[in-house]
């Protein structure tokens, strides 16, 4: 009997594999041979959640996994059925997979910034460094959240840095310069139709979450008048087009975030959360910034990214039409710029915990048949490798990270203080995820199949027709 059951299981598995292969071939045959395009309507996907670890490369994921679990390949998203690489270069640049593994310093050239990369993911077009939702000529481009709103869906952005920073801004606003924080924040708060905004930028708190006697600049929140209107509960606009102003409900304290992170609690229709810290949740806190992970205690007065994520989901899943949500672990990049190994790992781990919170939501309050989850990065920062990597007389060497066990800093080496043009991980699960596999027509000798960051928006626009 056991032999028959085993044979039956193997036969069923064979049919599933065969069906997957035939499905891929069918979809491939329906598309041009040169690229992935948005010519045909995609499947009906109710909810789309895009999670972006800013600055995260393959070794950032490995470093977080080694520290947390003592092994690589342990993140929940590393087990998703769609696992690919993704190119991130900006306009007028490119990525050559052969050159990338022939010359150690190749990826230190022609790299993107976060705004150009996020605009590519949000709008499906390559653009220049500093561009927020505009093309190379400065013309505004429709983004996927705007299209989702037009289709009757709710939308939101969540980040661990200022909510008007490059990545969340590119999914909501339009500006020729990412540095124009005040105008970007004004657009997000007063002009956009998004239903959730969460991030840092609170003018009344410092980097340690301490109340200041006098405020910082108000640029990150759109100016003092905008901030005062948020506090008063009068900021907002007619987001849903029914002729009635939809005001923002402002929360600031961690306890408020935690209240709405409880999915049994009814949430406001429109929620803006500005944490009680100035620029980042944790990365800029005082103490030895180069200490091992968690040696400097985390701030307890600010929410975690997972708590913010749960609160955002609580607001958005009330919409029967579904939603589009972008969640950024923004300070992986900041720590990597500074080559802060411990804090980069902290940020990567916190991002991974937020992914787990989303998976929990899908499995308990939605389903993989209704929801698509994408986990990726906008670019790699810091060029993280294992020790003793580099260019030598007999050629380039990329050593793996050294696994020193769980809760011990792994052996690693930083080779840059800036962004790189390396491929970044792309993982997807849920309805429509197979189409990203179809987009991955390029092949890297080490990372395997890869798609381009513009393929995210191009594919999602297909879902919104």
C-alpha positions as CSV (number, residue, x, y, z in Angstrom):
1,X,0.0,0.0,0.0
2,X,2.8,2.4,0.9
3,X,4.5,1.6,-2.5
4,X,1.3,2.5,-4.3
5,X,0.9,5.7,-2.4
6,X,4.5,6.6,-3.1
7,X,4.1,5.9,-6.8
8,X,0.8,7.9,-6.9
9,X,2.6,10.9,-5.2
10,X,5.5,10.7,-7.7
11,X,3.0,10.6,-10.6
12,X,1.1,13.6,-9.2
13,X,4.3,15.5,-8.7
14,X,5.3,14.7,-12.3
15,X,2.0,16.0,-13.6
16,X,2.5,19.3,-11.6
17,X,6.0,19.8,-13.0
18,X,4.8,19.0,-16.5
19,X,1.9,21.4,-16.1
20,X,4.3,24.2,-14.9
21,X,6.6,23.6,-17.9
22,X,3.8,23.6,-20.4
23,X,2.3,26.7,-18.8
24,X,5.6,28.5,-19.1
25,X,6.0,27.5,-22.7
26,X,2.5,28.6,-23.5
27,X,3.1,32.1,-22.0
28,X,6.5,32.4,-23.6
29,X,5.0,31.6,-27.0
30,X,2.5,34.4,-26.6
31,X,5.2,37.0,-26.1
32,X,7.8,38.5,-28.5
33,X,11.2,36.8,-28.4
34,X,13.1,40.0,-27.4
35,X,11.5,41.3,-24.2
36,X,8.7,41.1,-21.7
37,X,6.0,43.6,-22.6
38,X,2.7,44.8,-21.3
39,X,0.7,44.0,-24.5
40,X,-1.8,41.6,-23.1
41,X,-4.0,41.8,-20.0
42,X,-2.7,39.8,-17.1
43,X,-4.6,37.8,-14.5
44,X,-7.0,39.5,-12.1
45,X,-4.9,40.0,-8.9
46,X,-6.8,41.5,-6.0
47,X,-3.8,42.5,-3.8
48,X,-0.2,43.3,-4.7
49,X,2.5,43.9,-2.1
50,X,5.9,45.0,-3.1
51,X,8.7,44.8,-0.5
52,X,11.9,46.6,-1.2
53,X,15.1,46.3,0.9
54,X,16.9,49.4,-0.2
55,X,20.6,48.6,-0.9
56,X,20.2,44.9,-0.5
57,X,22.3,42.5,-2.5
58,X,22.6,38.7,-2.3
59,X,25.2,38.9,0.4
60,X,23.1,41.2,2.5
61,X,20.4,38.5,2.6
62,X,23.1,35.9,3.4
63,X,24.5,38.0,6.2
64,X,21.1,38.5,7.8
65,X,20.3,34.8,7.5
66,X,23.7,33.7,8.9
67,X,23.3,36.0,11.9
68,X,19.7,35.1,12.6
69,X,19.7,31.4,11.8
70,X,23.3,30.2,11.4
71,X,22.7,29.3,7.8
72,X,22.0,30.8,4.4
73,X,18.9,30.2,2.4
74,X,16.6,30.5,5.4
75,X,14.6,33.6,4.7
76,X,10.9,32.9,4.0
77,X,11.1,34.7,0.6
78,X,14.1,32.5,-0.4
79,X,11.6,29.6,-0.6
80,X,9.2,31.4,-2.9
81,X,8.5,29.6,-6.2
82,X,9.9,32.5,-8.3
83,X,13.5,33.4,-7.5
84,X,15.4,35.4,-10.0
85,X,18.0,38.1,-10.4
86,X,17.1,41.7,-11.3
87,X,19.1,44.4,-13.1
88,X,18.9,47.9,-11.7
89,X,20.8,50.3,-14.0
90,X,19.5,53.8,-14.9
91,X,18.8,55.3,-18.3
92,X,21.7,55.2,-20.9
93,X,23.4,52.5,-18.9
94,X,23.3,48.7,-18.9
95,X,24.5,45.5,-17.3
96,X,26.8,43.0,-19.0
97,X,26.7,39.7,-17.1
98,X,30.0,38.5,-18.6
99,X,31.9,41.7,-17.7
100,X,30.4,41.6,-14.2
101,X,32.2,38.3,-13.5
102,X,35.3,39.0,-15.5
103,X,36.3,42.3,-13.9
104,X,36.0,42.8,-10.1
105,X,35.3,46.5,-10.3
106,X,32.9,46.4,-13.2
107,X,29.8,46.8,-10.9
108,X,31.3,49.9,-9.4
109,X,30.6,51.7,-12.6
110,X,27.3,53.0,-14.0
111,X,25.1,52.3,-11.0
112,X,21.7,53.7,-10.3
113,X,20.4,55.7,-7.4
114,X,17.2,54.9,-5.4
115,X,14.9,57.4,-7.1
116,X,15.8,56.2,-10.7
117,X,15.5,52.6,-9.6
118,X,12.2,53.1,-7.7
119,X,10.8,55.1,-10.7
120,X,11.7,52.2,-13.0
121,X,9.8,49.8,-10.7
122,X,6.9,52.1,-10.2
123,X,6.4,53.5,-13.7
124,X,8.2,51.0,-16.0
125,X,10.6,53.5,-17.5
126,X,14.4,54.1,-17.1
127,X,15.3,57.5,-16.0
128,X,18.1,59.6,-14.5
129,X,19.5,59.8,-10.9
130,X,17.3,62.0,-8.8
131,X,14.1,61.6,-10.8
132,X,10.9,61.0,-8.9
133,X,8.2,59.6,-11.1
134,X,9.4,61.4,-14.2
135,X,11.2,60.3,-17.4
136,X,14.5,61.5,-18.7
137,X,12.9,64.6,-20.1
138,X,11.1,65.4,-16.8
139,X,7.6,64.4,-18.0
140,X,5.4,62.9,-15.3
141,X,4.8,59.1,-15.7
142,X,1.9,57.2,-14.4
143,X,2.8,54.9,-11.6
144,X,1.2,51.6,-10.6
145,X,-0.4,53.0,-7.4
146,X,-2.1,55.8,-9.4
147,X,-3.4,53.2,-11.9
148,X,-4.6,51.0,-9.0
149,X,-6.4,53.9,-7.5
150,X,-8.1,54.6,-10.8
151,X,-9.2,51.0,-10.8
152,X,-10.9,51.5,-7.4
153,X,-8.2,49.9,-5.2
154,X,-6.6,51.3,-2.1
155,X,-2.9,52.0,-1.9
156,X,-0.2,52.8,0.5
157,X,3.5,53.2,1.2
158,X,5.5,52.3,4.3
159,X,9.2,52.9,5.0
160,X,11.8,52.9,7.8
161,X,13.2,56.3,6.6
162,X,11.5,59.6,5.8
163,X,8.2,59.0,4.0
164,X,9.1,61.6,1.4
165,X,12.4,59.8,0.6
166,X,13.3,58.5,-2.8
167,X,11.7,55.0,-2.9
168,X,8.3,55.7,-1.4
169,X,8.1,59.0,-3.1
170,X,8.6,57.5,-6.5
171,X,5.5,55.4,-6.1
172,X,3.3,58.4,-5.2
173,X,4.8,61.7,-6.3
174,X,6.4,63.4,-9.4
175,X,9.3,65.7,-9.2
176,X,12.5,66.4,-11.2
177,X,14.6,66.2,-8.0
178,X,14.5,63.8,-5.1
179,X,15.9,66.5,-2.9
180,X,12.8,68.6,-3.1
181,X,11.4,66.9,0.0
182,X,8.9,69.7,0.9
183,X,7.1,69.6,-2.4
184,X,7.2,65.8,-2.6
185,X,5.7,65.5,0.9
186,X,3.1,68.1,-0.1
187,X,2.1,66.0,-3.1
188,X,1.9,62.9,-1.0
189,X,-0.2,64.4,1.7
190,X,-2.4,67.0,-0.1
191,X,-2.6,65.8,-3.7
192,X,-2.3,62.0,-3.9
193,X,-5.1,59.4,-3.5
194,X,-3.1,57.0,-1.4
195,X,-4.7,55.7,1.8
196,X,-1.7,54.9,3.9
197,X,1.6,56.7,4.4
198,X,4.0,55.6,7.1
199,X,7.6,56.6,7.8
200,X,10.0,58.9,9.6
201,X,10.6,62.6,9.3
202,X,9.0,63.8,12.6
203,X,10.3,67.3,13.1
204,X,9.9,67.3,16.9
205,X,12.1,64.3,17.6
206,X,15.8,63.5,17.3
207,X,17.6,60.4,16.0
208,X,17.1,58.7,19.4
209,X,13.4,59.3,19.6
210,X,13.8,62.1,22.1
211,X,11.5,65.1,22.1
212,X,13.4,68.2,21.0
213,X,13.1,71.7,22.7
214,X,12.9,73.2,19.2
215,X,11.9,71.4,16.0
216,X,14.1,70.2,13.1
217,X,13.2,71.4,9.6
218,X,9.7,70.5,8.5
219,X,10.7,69.7,4.9
220,X,10.3,65.9,5.2
221,X,6.6,66.4,6.2
222,X,5.8,69.2,3.7
223,X,6.4,72.3,5.8
224,X,5.2,73.5,9.1
225,X,1.7,74.4,7.8
226,X,1.2,70.9,6.5
227,X,2.5,69.4,9.7
228,X,0.1,71.5,11.8
229,X,-2.8,70.5,9.6
230,X,-1.9,66.9,10.1
231,X,-1.8,67.3,13.8
232,X,-5.1,69.2,13.7
233,X,-6.7,66.5,11.6
234,X,-7.6,68.8,8.7
235,X,-5.0,67.7,6.1
236,X,-6.2,65.7,3.2
237,X,-8.1,65.9,-0.1
238,X,-10.9,64.2,-1.9
239,X,-9.0,61.1,-2.4
240,X,-11.8,58.9,-3.7
241,X,-13.5,61.4,-5.9
242,X,-16.9,61.5,-4.1
243,X,-16.8,65.3,-3.6
244,X,-16.0,64.9,0.2
245,X,-12.6,65.6,1.7
246,X,-10.9,62.5,3.1
247,X,-8.8,63.7,6.0
248,X,-5.7,62.0,7.3
249,X,-5.7,60.4,10.7
250,X,-2.3,60.9,12.2
251,X,-0.5,58.5,14.6
252,X,3.0,59.1,16.0
253,X,3.7,56.9,19.1
254,X,4.7,53.3,18.9
255,X,1.6,52.3,21.0
256,X,-0.6,53.8,18.3
257,X,1.0,51.8,15.6
258,X,0.7,48.7,17.8
259,X,-3.1,49.4,18.3
260,X,-3.7,49.2,14.5
261,X,-1.3,46.4,14.0
262,X,-3.9,44.3,15.8
263,X,-6.1,43.1,12.9
264,X,-9.1,42.7,15.1
265,X,-9.2,46.5,15.6
266,X,-11.0,48.7,13.1
267,X,-8.7,51.1,11.4
268,X,-9.3,54.6,10.0
269,X,-10.1,55.0,6.3
270,X,-6.9,57.0,5.7
271,X,-3.9,56.6,8.0
272,X,-0.6,58.5,8.1
273,X,2.0,57.4,10.6
274,X,4.9,59.7,11.3
275,X,7.1,57.9,13.8
276,X,8.7,59.8,16.7
277,X,12.2,59.9,15.3
278,X,13.7,62.2,12.7
279,X,15.2,60.2,9.8
280,X,15.5,56.5,10.4
281,X,13.8,54.1,12.9
282,X,17.1,52.6,14.2
283,X,20.1,53.0,12.0
284,X,21.1,56.5,13.1
285,X,20.6,55.9,16.8
286,X,23.5,56.9,19.1
287,X,26.1,54.4,20.3
288,X,28.9,52.5,18.5
289,X,27.6,52.4,14.9
290,X,30.2,49.7,14.1
291,X,29.3,47.3,16.9
292,X,28.0,43.9,16.2
293,X,24.2,43.6,15.7
294,X,22.1,44.6,18.7
295,X,25.0,45.4,21.0
296,X,23.6,48.9,21.1
297,X,20.0,48.4,22.2
298,X,17.3,49.2,19.8
299,X,15.1,52.2,20.4
300,X,11.8,51.1,22.1
301,X,9.8,54.2,21.4
302,X,9.5,53.6,17.7
303,X,7.5,50.9,15.9
304,X,9.2,48.1,14.1
305,X,8.8,47.7,10.3
306,X,6.6,44.7,11.0
307,X,4.3,46.7,13.3
308,X,4.0,49.4,10.7
309,X,3.3,46.8,8.0
310,X,0.6,45.1,10.0
311,X,-1.1,48.5,10.7
312,X,-1.0,49.3,7.0
313,X,-2.5,46.0,6.0
314,X,-5.2,46.6,8.6
315,X,-6.3,49.8,6.8
316,X,-6.0,48.5,3.3
317,X,-7.6,45.1,3.5
318,X,-11.0,46.7,4.3
319,X,-11.3,47.5,0.6
320,X,-13.2,44.8,-1.1
321,X,-11.6,45.8,-4.4
322,X,-8.1,45.1,-3.1
323,X,-5.0,47.2,-2.7
324,X,-1.5,47.9,-3.8
325,X,1.1,48.4,-1.0
326,X,4.8,49.2,-1.1
327,X,7.0,48.5,1.9
328,X,10.6,49.6,2.1
329,X,13.4,48.6,4.5
330,X,15.1,51.9,3.7
331,X,18.1,51.9,6.0
332,X,19.8,48.7,4.8
333,X,21.2,51.2,2.3
334,X,22.2,53.8,4.8
335,X,24.1,51.3,6.9
336,X,25.8,49.8,3.9
337,X,26.9,53.2,2.7
338,X,28.7,53.6,6.0
339,X,29.9,50.0,5.9
340,X,28.2,49.4,9.2
341,X,28.1,45.6,9.2
342,X,26.1,45.2,12.5
343,X,23.5,47.8,11.6
344,X,23.2,46.5,8.0
345,X,22.4,43.1,9.4
346,X,19.9,44.5,11.9
347,X,18.1,46.3,9.1
348,X,18.1,43.2,7.0
349,X,16.7,41.1,9.8
350,X,14.0,43.6,10.6
351,X,13.0,43.6,6.9
352,X,12.8,39.8,6.9
353,X,10.5,39.9,10.0
354,X,8.3,42.3,8.1
355,X,8.1,39.9,5.2
356,X,7.1,37.2,7.6
357,X,4.3,39.4,8.8
358,X,3.0,39.9,5.3
359,X,3.1,36.1,4.7
360,X,1.1,35.6,7.9
361,X,-1.5,38.1,6.6
362,X,-1.8,36.4,3.3
363,X,-2.2,33.0,4.9
364,X,-4.7,34.0,7.6
365,X,-6.6,36.9,6.0
366,X,-6.2,36.5,2.3
367,X,-4.8,33.8,0.1
368,X,-2.1,33.3,-2.5
369,X,-4.8,33.0,-5.1
370,X,-5.8,36.6,-4.3
371,X,-2.5,38.2,-3.4
372,X,0.9,38.6,-5.1
373,X,3.9,39.3,-2.9
374,X,7.2,40.6,-4.5
375,X,10.4,40.9,-2.4
376,X,13.4,42.6,-4.0
377,X,15.8,45.6,-3.8
378,X,16.3,48.8,-5.7
379,X,20.1,48.3,-6.0
380,X,23.0,46.8,-4.0
381,X,25.0,49.1,-1.8
382,X,28.5,48.6,-0.3
383,X,29.6,45.7,-2.6
384,X,29.5,43.2,0.2
385,X,31.6,40.0,-0.2
386,X,33.4,37.5,1.9
387,X,36.9,38.4,3.3
388,X,39.9,38.4,1.0
389,X,37.9,39.1,-2.1
390,X,39.1,41.5,-4.8
391,X,41.3,41.8,-7.9
392,X,44.5,39.7,-7.8
393,X,47.3,38.9,-10.2
394,X,45.6,35.7,-11.2
395,X,42.2,37.3,-11.6
396,X,39.2,38.4,-9.6
397,X,38.0,36.5,-6.5
398,X,34.6,36.6,-4.8
399,X,34.8,34.7,-1.6
400,X,31.6,33.7,0.3
401,X,30.8,35.2,3.7
402,X,32.3,33.3,6.6
403,X,29.6,31.6,8.8
404,X,30.6,32.1,12.4
405,X,27.3,30.8,13.7
406,X,24.0,32.3,14.8
407,X,24.1,35.6,16.7
408,X,27.8,36.1,15.7
409,X,28.9,38.6,13.1
410,X,29.8,36.7,9.9
411,X,33.1,37.4,8.2
412,X,32.5,39.9,5.4
413,X,34.2,42.6,3.5
414,X,32.9,45.9,2.1
415,X,34.3,46.9,-1.3
416,X,32.5,50.2,-1.8
417,X,30.8,53.0,0.1
418,X,28.3,53.6,-2.7
419,X,25.8,51.8,-4.8
420,X,26.8,49.1,-7.3
421,X,25.5,47.8,-10.6
422,X,25.2,44.2,-9.3
423,X,22.1,42.2,-9.9
424,X,19.8,42.0,-6.8
425,X,17.5,39.2,-5.7
426,X,13.9,39.1,-6.9
427,X,11.4,36.7,-5.3
428,X,7.7,36.4,-5.9
429,X,4.8,34.3,-4.8
430,X,1.1,34.3,-5.4
431,X,-1.2,35.0,-8.2
432,X,0.5,36.1,-11.4
433,X,4.0,35.5,-10.1
434,X,4.7,33.2,-13.0
435,X,4.7,36.2,-15.4
436,X,7.9,37.5,-13.8
437,X,9.6,34.2,-14.7
438,X,8.5,34.8,-18.2
439,X,10.1,38.3,-18.1
440,X,13.5,36.9,-17.1
441,X,14.9,36.3,-20.6
442,X,18.5,37.2,-19.7
443,X,21.0,34.9,-18.0
444,X,23.9,35.7,-15.6
445,X,26.6,33.0,-15.3
446,X,26.4,33.1,-11.5
447,X,22.9,34.4,-10.6
448,X,21.1,32.6,-13.4
449,X,18.0,34.0,-15.1
450,X,17.3,37.7,-14.4
451,X,14.7,40.3,-15.3
452,X,14.9,44.1,-15.3
453,X,13.4,46.5,-12.7
454,X,11.1,48.0,-15.4
455,X,9.5,44.6,-15.8
456,X,7.8,45.0,-12.4
457,X,5.7,47.9,-13.4
458,X,5.2,46.6,-17.0
459,X,3.8,43.4,-15.6
460,X,1.7,45.0,-12.9
461,X,0.2,47.4,-15.4
462,X,-1.1,44.3,-17.2
463,X,-3.0,43.4,-14.1
464,X,-4.7,46.8,-14.0
465,X,-6.6,46.9,-17.3
